[in-house]
Amino acid sequence: MWCVQSSLANLIFFLLILWLPVTVTQAEGIQIKSVSMVAVEQGYEISIDSEIALNATLEQVLEKGIVLYFVTKFSLVDSRWYWLYDEVARGKLRVGLRYYALTRQYHLNHPSFSQSFNTLAEALQALGQLRDYPLIVKSDLKNDVDYIASLRIWLDLTRMPKPFQVEALGSRKWDLSSDKLEWRMKLPTPEQPFQMKGQ
């Protein structure tokens, strides 16, 4: 009986060891959890919830004082002219994440303000939350037209120092991006905002 229990315990332990690397791999990356769009007096605003997790390579780069820039891009295209990619509205935001060894704090640098955090987990949680971001409307929008919306979040390697850009070429360790979400939608109204769950 003891021999059977011991063998069973060894089998469970072995399976856990095999499963652990898969869990760690899946924990890295960017996952978009939800997207909402509302009509306001000035036009339209989007809010996004996502989860961002860095791998060991990116955490080490961050600890060396290198700024990691993350880009969030939302586009709205007229479906009637999709093959011409007639973009009618867009929102694009670049936010820098930096670690200051002297103060042992993480900073998020937005275009108009900055935030400080004591832990990387807190900084990444805030980085994954975009609230009431105004869209730039490029042409007349109509409530009865179907639009194709797309959303993607990624680490912008073009903003990193040249040696890191060279090292990043062809390396999956530096490839941090969400899947591109794409869907059809009509414009929201003040009474009926748009909301969608992501991955």
Residue pairs with C-beta under 8 A, 6 or more apart in sequence:
27 53
28 53
28 54
28 55
28 176
29 52
29 53
29 176
29 177
29 178
30 50
30 51
30 52
30 53
30 128
30 153
30 154
30 176
30 177
30 178
31 50
31 51
31 178
31 198
31 199
32 48
32 49
32 50
32 151
32 153
32 178
32 179
32 181
32 198
32 199
33 49
33 50
33 51
33 197
33 198
33 199
34 48
34 49
34 195
34 196
34 197
34 198
35 46
35 47
35 48
35 74
35 151
35 181
35 195
35 196
35 198
36 46
36 47
36 48
36 193
36 194
36 195
36 196
37 44
37 45
37 46
37 47
37 135
37 149
37 185
37 188
37 193
37 194
37 195
38 44
38 45
38 47
38 132
38 188
38 190
38 193
38 194
39 187
39 188
39 189
39 190
39 193
40 134
40 190
42 134
43 89
43 134
43 135
43 137
44 89
44 134
44 135
44 137
44 141
44 187
44 188
45 132
45 133
45 134
45 135
46 74
46 91
46 130
46 133
46 135
47 130
47 131
47 132
47 133
48 72
48 74
48 129
48 130
48 133
48 151
48 153
49 128
49 129
49 198
50 128
50 129
50 153
50 178
50 198
51 128
52 70
52 124
52 127
52 128
52 153
52 176
53 124
54 62
54 68
54 120
54 124
54 176
55 173
55 176
57 173
57 174
58 68
58 155
58 173
58 174
58 176
59 120
61 68
61 164
62 68
62 97
62 98
62 99
62 106
62 120
63 99
63 101
65 98
65 99
65 100
65 101
66 98
66 160
66 161
66 164
67 96
67 97
67 98
67 109
67 159
67 160
68 96
68 97
68 98
68 155
68 160
69 94
69 95
69 96
69 97
69 155
69 156
69 159
69 160
70 94
70 95
70 96
70 97
70 127
70 153
70 154
70 155
70 156
71 92
71 93
71 94
71 153
71 154
71 155
71 156
72 91
72 92
72 93
72 95
72 130
72 133
72 151
72 152
72 153
73 90
73 91
73 92
73 151
73 152
73 153
74 90
74 91
74 92
74 135
74 149
74 150
74 151
75 87
75 89
75 90
75 149
75 150
75 151
76 87
76 88
76 89
76 90
76 135
76 141
76 147
76 148
76 149
77 85
77 86
77 87
77 88
77 147
77 148
77 149
77 150
78 86
78 88
78 145
78 147
78 148
79 145
79 146
79 147
79 148
79 184
80 145
80 146
82 148
86 139
87 138
88 137
88 138
88 139
88 140
88 141
88 147
89 135
89 136
89 137
89 138
89 141
90 135
90 136
90 138
91 133
91 134
91 135
91 136
93 110
93 111
93 130
93 133
94 111
94 156
94 159
95 108
95 109
95 110
95 127
96 107
96 108
96 109
96 159
97 106
97 107
97 108
97 109
97 123
97 124
97 127
98 106
98 107
98 109
99 105
99 106
99 107
99 120
100 106
100 107
103 116
104 118
105 116
105 117
105 118
106 116
106 117
106 118
106 119
106 120
106 122
106 123
107 114
107 115
107 116
107 117
107 123
108 114
108 115
108 117
108 123
108 126
108 127
115 123
115 126
117 123
117 126
141 147
141 187
142 187
143 186
143 187
143 189
144 186
145 186
145 187
146 184
146 185
146 186
147 184
147 185
147 186
147 187
148 182
148 183
148 184
149 182
149 183
149 184
149 185
150 180
150 181
150 182
151 178
151 180
151 181
151 182
152 177
152 178
152 179
152 180
152 181
153 177
153 178
154 176
154 177
154 178
155 174
155 175
155 176
155 177
157 164
157 165
157 168
157 174
158 165
160 168
164 174
167 174
168 174
178 199
179 199
181 198
181 199
183 196
185 194
187 194
188 194
